[in-house]
């Protein structure tokens, strides 16, 4: 028997638009049904939709590819929320209690409603990432049932530009004609897919190296402490390599296949992999890559410092993922520059029970994490026609097939004769004129029928 229902997610990346469809079991373990990607073709820049028309067309092609792969239709999708304006902020609210009063669930729900309704100045809150509770100034993981005189909630919100969703909705809902189930902040999806509870508790800095941006999320004590997006990524390195007189596609290929950091090049020149082009100066190539990485790393170091958690307070060290994290020796480079242990991360294998090629690809950590956080069935469902409507249509059809009837003031009825006036009644006695009238009357009567 074929199972029905699935979750569909789309990640609008600067390099490519990725889509994955999966189904979760009762243990929240995902089975991948279909996956695919379409090149962004410069229609998305730094995680934000730049060309609405082209983005919509690419999304539509991707959805068609996924539907053809699994033989089912997608009715709506989860969409990753990204962009360089995203960052975390704190929002604190408290409730004064009577002396010795117990904290109730309704109080906590009320505090959450206030956080969800909060509108930051010149920004918009897109998600409540985490919350830390205090009762009488002491931290409490589960405050319900605890007595005191004051309960406080310190929320970690993810905020961004107020119009961040405008072009996304126009391209997906408008051009691709696909409803959006919900937006999921990409950084939260990446954390859900890669980090363990122990790493969050000990403290760690999660870095998602994307093509257009690099996202830093700092965790400590089990919750998100800081999140910020740095407007540089793998595509910044590609643009720098282009300055060495290469096309964008050639520069991307050189970066992926031959680019290295923290390693002395054995041969200073590489025989050109491109036809009719000179040999590649590898020392120059790697110097360009390292200079851009120096800039990105300096930003990371400063943002970790600003979070208030650095050095020994981040016991689990630095954890890197994302498509641009695959640069050779990047982990060694970051370990030396930031003086932290570095771990390369992909999706935890206990969370996805198939598709190892996706699980082991750091470029898919975000979109797979979205499947873990999604909970709505995204399969297209035919709308059933109400029975009353079907009966009305059937009655209407029968009416058109049946002989014509004359409508009376009381509704539909059989054809009736006109009431007779006095002159008509007098003619009923018979005779020639009466016979002729009946003859011609019958002729017209039959024609009417």
C-alpha angles and dihedrals in degrees: 000000000000116000118230130213131047144174120250123198135183128197114200099209129179092236099036143348110244127198130188131179120197145156126228124216128213090279092054091249112146127227113197115229101176140353139179146145142218126205113256090222091206093299090117120052126187091346095308129108109252102167111040097188095050094043091052092050092049092049091049091052091049093050091049089050092052093046092050090049095055101026094235136102125247114225100184140352143216112238128207115237115217142141138130094270094066117109140143127258136177126246118185128192131168141190124215113225133200112258108286093003118152124238111245130203090244090061092054092047089052091053090050091052090054090052092049092049095047115118114200119215111272090351143071130235109234102177144005098231101180143339135213120203130208128189113195088345095306121114115250124184091197110025097173109109095019117121125222144112101265136029120194131188122200107197125199107215129189109221136179145156113324093235096047093116099046101091092036092058092044092053100042105029095029108034101022090038093222123135117233114233093197142320118252120197104242095221092056091050091051091051092049091053100044113025127080123216089247092056091050091049096047092043130254143179112231113201120192108195107203131173096255103022143018115223122205121197120181119202129188133159091013097299140085111269102175140002128183137163119225112207095228129084146143092308089059088061090048091053090051091053090050087062087068086071101271132129117249093254092049091047091051091050092049091050094050100040104032110013116115139168130203093019131104111234112241093204116036092208132045122207103249113260088203123080119252093006130116125255117280120251098225096190090055091046093052092044090057091049093048094049092057091045089053089059094047092046093049088055091049092050092051094047092049088052092049090052089065092235118099141128115010094002088073097064095171093052127208121340118194132195141145133094095286092052091079094084109128115261093004091131092054091046094052093044091057096042098044099032091230136117111259129210126187110224137200130168113307107258092222089066099054120041100194143018097068090180089066096038091054094046110091089202088070100050094098099048093043089050088056090061088055092053097041120094107169124097106245099187115120112251124199110238109242115229112239113251092236090058092049091051091049092051091047091050091048091051092050090050092057091050097048124084115278115271133195116245114231126197087262095054137267117357146146122294109281132202122243113259111261122245124216094269091054091051091053091054093055089084091084132238134132097301091046091051093049091048091051090047095052091038090056091049093056091041092056091047090053091053 
